[in-house]
Amino acid sequence: SRPRSLCSPQGFLYTAPVREQGNIYKPNNKMMADELSEKAAVHDVHTKEIDLVNRDPKHLNDDVVKIDFEDVIAEPEGTHSFDGIWKASFTTFTVTKYWFYRLLSAIFGIPMALIWGIYFAILSFLHIWAVVPCIRSYLIEIQCISRVYSICIHTFCDPLFEAIGKVFSSIRATVRKEI
């Protein structure tokens, strides 16, 4: 800390220490301000802000539902309808697809979100409270069984295999080539 000269009410000079970081409520340096704002910012996943522009940030449905008029209806060279019919068909297809999707999501969106929310809640619950504990329990039990199995193998099989190895180690095989 660096001292600062001040005058006391009696007129005497004295030095008061100044903290480099500032006080905890109003920090002087940017690093401490950033640390405090990180600690103060509580991120709640239930109230996080959603992106209303990019609604598929992980690109889950890129190859499935990006169907345009040209992907469904196409007229090859030499077989063309009237331009007005083609434009009206394009507009009818695009607007119908757009508004019917909106209608279906307005009717079924919230109930489907409820169903999928319940399903994934049950799935998470089962995974957290049943699957992982069962797997951990199994691994603990199998570790105990594997130690007993290892002891039995080393106790009974190792001497047997060692004896059989000694018996067969005295056998000599010679290969002769006869012409």
C-alpha positions in Angstrom: 0.0 0.0 0.0 1.2 3.5 -0.7 0.8 6.3 1.9 -1.2 9.4 1.3 -0.7 12.7 3.2 -3.7 14.1 5.0 -4.3 16.8 7.5 -5.8 16.0 10.9 -8.3 18.3 12.5 -5.5 19.6 14.7 -3.4 20.5 11.6 -0.8 17.7 11.9 0.2 15.8 8.8 -0.2 12.0 8.9 -0.2 9.3 6.3 -3.1 7.0 5.8 -2.6 3.7 4.1 -4.6 3.1 0.9 -5.5 -0.4 -0.1 -4.4 -1.3 -3.6 -7.6 -3.4 -4.1 -10.0 -0.8 -2.9 -12.7 -1.7 -0.5 -14.7 -4.8 -1.0 -17.9 -2.9 -1.9 -16.2 -0.6 -4.5 -13.0 -2.2 -5.8 -10.3 0.1 -7.3 -8.8 -2.4 -9.7 -10.6 -4.2 -12.6 -9.4 -7.7 -11.6 -11.1 -7.5 -8.2 -14.2 -6.0 -9.7 -14.4 -8.9 -12.1 -13.9 -11.5 -9.3 -16.7 -9.9 -7.3 -19.1 -9.7 -10.2 -18.4 -13.4 -11.0 -19.1 -14.4 -7.4 -22.2 -12.2 -7.3 -23.6 -13.4 -10.6 -25.7 -16.5 -9.8 -26.5 -18.4 -12.9 -29.9 -20.1 -12.7 -30.5 -22.6 -15.5 -34.2 -22.3 -15.2 -34.4 -18.6 -15.9 -31.5 -18.3 -18.3 -32.1 -16.1 -21.3 -33.0 -18.0 -24.5 -31.9 -17.1 -28.0 -35.0 -16.3 -30.0 -33.1 -16.0 -33.3 -30.9 -19.1 -33.3 -33.3 -21.7 -31.8 -31.1 -24.7 -32.8 -27.7 -23.7 -31.5 -26.5 -27.3 -31.4 -27.8 -28.0 -35.0 -29.9 -31.0 -33.9 -32.3 -30.7 -36.8 -30.2 -29.5 -39.7 -30.5 -32.5 -41.8 -34.1 -33.5 -40.8 -36.5 -30.6 -41.1 -34.8 -28.1 -43.4 -37.1 -28.9 -46.3 -37.8 -26.2 -48.8 -40.0 -26.1 -51.9 -37.2 -27.1 -54.2 -36.5 -30.2 -52.1 -40.0 -31.5 -52.6 -41.3 -30.2 -55.9 -39.0 -29.7 -58.9 -39.8 -29.4 -62.6 -37.1 -30.8 -64.9 -36.0 -29.0 -68.1 -38.6 -29.2 -70.8 -41.5 -29.7 -68.4 -42.4 -26.3 -66.9 -45.8 -25.1 -65.7 -46.9 -21.5 -66.1 -44.7 -19.0 -64.2 -47.7 -17.8 -62.2 -48.7 -21.3 -61.2 -45.1 -22.0 -60.2 -44.9 -18.8 -58.1 -48.3 -19.5 -56.5 -47.3 -23.1 -55.7 -44.1 -21.9 -54.1 -46.0 -19.3 -52.0 -48.7 -21.8 -51.0 -46.2 -24.5 -50.0 -44.0 -22.1 -48.0 -46.8 -20.2 -46.3 -48.8 -23.4 -45.5 -45.7 -25.1 -44.1 -44.8 -22.0 -42.0 -48.3 -21.4 -40.5 -49.3 -25.1 -40.1 -46.1 -25.6 -38.1 -46.9 -22.6 -36.0 -50.5 -23.9 -35.5 -49.2 -27.3 -34.5 -46.6 -25.9 -32.1 -49.2 -23.6 -30.6 -51.6 -26.5 -30.0 -49.1 -29.3 -29.1 -45.9 -27.4 -28.2 -46.6 -26.9 -24.5 -48.1 -30.3 -23.8 -45.2 -32.0 -25.7 -42.7 -29.8 -23.7 -44.5 -31.0 -20.5 -44.3 -34.7 -21.6 -40.7 -34.4 -22.6 -39.8 -32.5 -19.4 -41.5 -35.3 -17.3 -39.7 -38.0 -19.4 -36.3 -36.5 -19.0 -36.9 -35.7 -15.3 -37.8 -39.4 -14.8 -34.8 -40.5 -16.9 -32.5 -38.2 -14.9 -34.0 -39.4 -11.6 -33.5 -43.0 -12.5 -30.0 -42.4 -13.7 -29.0 -40.5 -10.6 -30.8 -42.5 -7.9 -30.9 -46.0 -9.4 -28.5 -46.7 -12.4 -25.3 -45.1 -11.1 -25.7 -46.5 -7.5 -26.4 -50.0 -8.9 -23.3 -49.8 -11.1 -21.2 -48.5 -8.2 -22.5 -51.3 -6.0 -21.9 -53.9 -8.6 -18.3 -52.6 -9.1 -17.7 -52.8 -5.3 -19.1 -56.3 -5.1 -17.3 -57.6 -8.2 -14.0 -56.1 -6.8 -14.5 -58.3 -3.7 -15.3 -61.3 -5.8 -12.4 -60.7 -8.1 -10.0 -60.7 -5.1 -11.4 -64.0 -3.8 -11.2 -65.4 -7.4 -7.6 -64.2 -7.7 -6.6 -65.8 -4.4 -8.2 -69.1 -5.4 -6.5 -69.1 -8.8 -3.1 -68.3 -7.3 -3.6 -70.9 -4.5 -4.8 -73.9 -6.6 -4.0 -73.3 -10.2 -0.5 -71.7 -10.0 1.1 -74.8 -8.3 -0.7 -77.2 -10.7 0.4 -75.2 -13.8 3.9 -74.9 -12.4 4.1 -78.7 -11.9 2.7 -79.4 -15.4 5.3 -77.0 -16.8 8.1 -78.8 -15.0 6.9 -82.2 -16.3 6.8 -80.9 -19.9 10.0 -79.0 -19.6 12.1 -82.2 -19.6 10.7 -83.3 -23.0 13.1 -82.6 -25.8 11.9 -82.6 -29.4 14.3 -83.1 -32.3 13.5 -82.6 -35.9 15.4 -84.5 -38.5 15.2 -84.2 -42.1 15.4 -87.5 -44.0 16.0 -87.6 -47.7 
